[in-house]
Amino acid sequence: MSTVGIKELKNRLTQYTKQGEEVVVTERGRPIALIQPIRSPEAPLSLEARLAKPAARGLVRLPTHKPLRKVRLVKI
C-alpha cells in the first residue's frame, strides 16, 4: 500500500497501477481517491486505505511520517 500525491500519480501512473496494490491518492496531504487492483473489489485491506474516507471528511488525520523503528533500550 502506498500513498501518493495527485501530481506524482499523474507523472507516474503506469508505475503505480502495475504495482498491483492499493494506492491512496492525496491532494495537499488530504486523501481524495483510492486505486485498487481489480482482483480485490471488496473493502480495502490496508489501514491507510480504510482510513482514507474518514480522513477526506476531516474526521481523522493520516500519519505524515513513517512509524519509528524499534528503539533499543539503554540501561542506566
ABEGO torsion letter per residue (X at the ends): XBBBBAAAAAAAAAAAAAAGBBBBBBBGGBBABBBBBAABABBBABAAAAAAAAAAAGABBBBABBBBBBBBBBBX
